[in-house]
Amino acid sequence: MNPDSPVAANGLIRPVIGTAIVGIIGTVIGGVAAGGPGLIAGVMATVVVLLFFGLGQLAIQRVMANNPALGLNVALGVYLGQILFLFILLALLRNATFFDPKVFAGVIVACALTWTALIVVQLSKRPATYVEPESTLGLSDDPEVVARLRKPGS
């Protein structure tokens, strides 16, 4: 993939590839265990996780770029909404006959955990942000605060 592409810029390559690999493995196992309905369930589960978790991550990144103070709240809200959606989807499709609901649930759980783990690993590798003391000098008119900030080693 082109490193300048939006997907690369947003850092979704590893989570997408890792989740797709886990989804393919789960689909193959589901196909062996349940036949055609297992294959259908595995493919559906993989696509659902990639779509909803990918779109959710893009929404979080957009909010973080525009208003970082809301980032954690939005991330928790999006994640809660995604998990709630998956539970509702599982409940609605539990008696479906065209695919295997157990394979569907298993692949969704495996893919969701993989996606989440890879996002956490990726975020933990980002450099820590910091504030240089010189940049805070303009925030106070108090001479003692300005002197303390300019003093090396304080």
N, C-alpha and C positions, 0 to 999 in steps of 0.2 A: 504494500500500500504506500501511497505517496505520503511522506511525513508532513506535508503541508495541508493534507486533507482535513476536513472538519472532524472526522472521527479520530484521527491521530492527534489533532490539536486538543481535543477534549479528553484524551487519555483513555479511550474505551477499547483500544485494540486488544490488550491482554485479557480483560474481563470477557469480551465477546468471544475471543478464540478459546479461552479456557472453558467457558460455559458451553460453547458449541461442541467441544471435544467430549465433555461430560455428557451432554445431551445425546451425542452419537453413540457413545458407549452404552448409555441407558436404553437407547432405542434398540440397539442390537440385542442387549440382554432381554428387553421386553419382547422383541420379536421371537427370540428363541423360546422364551417361557410361555408366551401367549399367542404366538403366530401373528397373523395379519392385524388383528385388533391391537396387539402390543406394539407393533410398528407404528400404527396410526397414533396411538397414545403417546409414544415417545417423541415423535415428530411434533405433534401438537404442543406437548409440554415444553419442549425446547424452544419452539417459536414464541409461545406465550411469555416465557421468562425473558428471552432476548428482547422482545418488543417492549414489554412493560418495564422491565428493569432498565433497559437502555434509554427509553424515553424519560423515565424518572430521573436517571442520572443527568441527562441533558438539561432537564428542567432545573435540577439542583445547581448545576454548573452555571446556568444563565443567571439564577438568583445570586449566586456567590460573586459573579462578576459585577453585578449591578448594586447589590446591597449585602455585603458580607455579614453584617450584624444579624440578618435573618437566616443565615445559612444553616445553622444547626436546627432551628425550628422547622424550616422547610424540609430539610433532609429527614427529620423524624416523621414529619407529616406525610411525606411522599412514601417513605418506607412502610409506615403503618397502613396507608392506603393500598399499597401494592400487596401486602400480606392479607389484608381484608379482602381485596379483590380475588386473590388466589383461593382463599377459603370459600368465598361465595361461588366461584367457578367450580371448585371441587364439589360443593354441595349440590349445585344445579346439575352437574354431569355424573353424579354417583351411580345413577341407574341407567346410564346410556348403554346401548347395545352395540354401537358401531365401533367402539374401542374399549380397551381394558382400563377401567378406572384406577385399579391398583398400580398399574404401570404408569399411568398418567400422574398420579399423586407422587409416586416414588421419584420419577424423573423431575417433576417440578421441585420437590424438596432438594434433590441433589444439585440441580442447576441453580436454584436460588441460593443455596449455601455456598456454592462455588463462586457465583457472581459476587456475593457479599464479601467473601474472604479475599477475592482478588482486588476488589475496590479498596478494602481496608489496607491490604499490603501496598497497593499503589499509593494511597494517601500517606502512608507512614514513610514512604521513601522521598516525599517532597521535602525540600529544604525548609527549615523552621524560619518563620518570619520574625523579625526583631525590629525594634525602634532604636535608632541611634540617639544618644542624649542631646546632641547638637540640634536635632530636629525639633526638640521640645522647648527650645529657648524662647520662641515666640509665643508660647502658650501662657506665660506668666509675666506680669509686670513687677512682681515682688523682687527687689534687688537681692534678697537673701537666697531666694530660689534660683535666680539666674546665676549667682555666684557659686552655689552648691553644684549646679549642673555643669558649670564650666570647670570646676575643680577636678583634676584627674584623680582617679581611684576612689571617688565617692559614690 
